[in-house]
Amino acid sequence: MSHELSAIFMSSIQGKKIVLGVCGSIAAYKSAFLLRELQRKGAEVRVVMTPSAANFVAPLTFSSLSHNQVYIDMFPDRGHAASVGTWHIDLGLWADAMLIAPITASTIAKITYGIADNFLTSIVLALRAPLIIAPAMDADMYIHPATSSNISKLKERGIAVVKPEEGDLASGLSGVGRLAEAENIVSKVERFLENHGHDLVGKKILVTAGPTQEPVDAVRYISNRSSGKMGFAVAAAAANRGADVKLVTGQVSLETPRNVTREDVSTADEMLDAVSRHIGWCDALVMTAAVADYKVLNPPDRKIKKSEFGGNIAKIDLVETTDILQSISSKKGNRVFVGFALETDDVLENAAKKLKSKSLDMIAANNPQEAGAGFGVDTNKVTLLKADGSTEEMPVLPKYDVAMRILDEVKTLLKGGNT
Ligand SMILES: Cc1cc2nc3c(=O)[nH]c(=O)nc-3n(C[C@H](O)[C@H](O)[C@H](O)COP(=O)(O)O)c2cc1C
């Protein structure tokens, strides 16, 4: 088999149905090359353009190359409408993946907020398959806080973003914003489809996330800095890979990932109750929640007066909370249990102890004091320690990528006879 042929047969794009979205950017002409490359790798491609995009490249280019109608108008003239109908839904269901390249700042903002005011943005809402976006824009538009915060939100939802490159821009300026090279975009699509090969279909995964809040009285509580982002990334990634996912979360301000069943809790006791109720259902448990080790003894259901705390050194009695993993250990059986160890000292030693004492199959150790790791940030730096004694130190990665790696291991552990 020639090198070229083997590349075609190896590609995860082979035989896939891909919707290629094109937005109103000077880079829109590059989509024609992308379309050819996707076809060369064996994909069936349908093209959707925003009305703005049609100012940059003639739709005829894409209809000729894709041998198909190009979808642009949500409401074409009446004579034409019958042939379009609810294609925005149908294409969303038809696709194995959607790639929007280039995507503009405007369309990024629209899909962040679920605005469906043209054919392309409507498909995004109806889409059941993974979405990959490749932004292209002026450097100032790209680094604008609105754009970067929108891109972060989309990443949290599990949307893959192909970072634009640095170089000369159409504006005559230079900076980050040039559409990534076609081969980088296509290889991202390839990798994304490999990971989203629905390899966890039929698996039931229970994920815990976020902090717990332990009431001091009716208005105060003790908590921690967990943002819930790691657990939400695990839930989003597992759902994207076809698993049935239940997410038990402490109080966080994050959107529920698509196709994930969410249960909100507040205290460690409530988290224990929820995990105990769902443990019998799952094949694998991934515990990313930062559960309080102590709770306040008998918090009153009224506000404690400042004077009642007893002088300038206030005392609150704390009692240990029930250890969730220990209390469900009898239910482990063949289930895969993955924990997280957040440590600032002797990180790996402490994580190894926790792995053993809690009979986990794997633990992800991280130190919130390391750059790019821990609470609140979109990245994490994790070392995986497995029960067989092997370890894997990962670089700083987006939390979604860390989640994907953890799920690769969960998949292997499940195959290894754990269920
Ligand atoms: C010549 C020209 C080039 C443009 N290039 C870009 C671009 O690369 N990225 C971008 O975000 N907007 C760009 N714009 C602005 C978008 O076309 C504009 O925001 C439009 O409303 C986007 O619509 P759409 O997102 O529906 O395609 C450009 C505008 C012009 C006139």
The ligand as a Gaussian input file, in Angstrom:
#p B3LYP/6-31G(d) Opt

LIG

0 1
 C      -12.517000      42.604000       4.408000
 C      -13.063000      42.090000       5.703000
 C      -12.399000      41.064000       6.341000
 C      -12.879000      40.559000       7.555000
 N      -12.201000      39.549000       8.163000
 C      -12.619000      39.095000       9.351000
 C      -11.924000      38.057000      10.006000
 O      -10.926000      37.529000       9.526000
 N      -12.387000      37.639000      11.213000
 C      -13.487000      38.185000      11.792000
 O      -13.817000      37.778000      12.926000
 N      -14.192000      39.150000      11.189000
 C      -13.795000      39.622000       9.982000
 N      -14.513000      40.601000       9.356000
 C      -15.741000      41.091000       9.966000
 C      -16.869000      40.071000       9.730000
 O      -17.050000      39.851000       8.349000
 C      -18.150000      40.608000      10.358000
 O      -18.009000      40.627000      11.775000
 C      -19.341000      39.776000       9.986000
 O      -20.493000      40.306000      10.636000
 C      -19.157000      38.317000      10.398000
 O      -20.296000      37.589000      10.055000
 P      -20.373000      36.025000      10.257000
 O      -19.735000      35.719000      11.580000
 O      -21.844000      35.738000      10.252000
 O      -19.671000      35.384000       9.119000
 C      -14.045000      41.116000       8.124000
 C      -14.727000      42.138000       7.454000
 C      -14.235000      42.603000       6.274000
 C      -14.996000      43.717000       5.579000

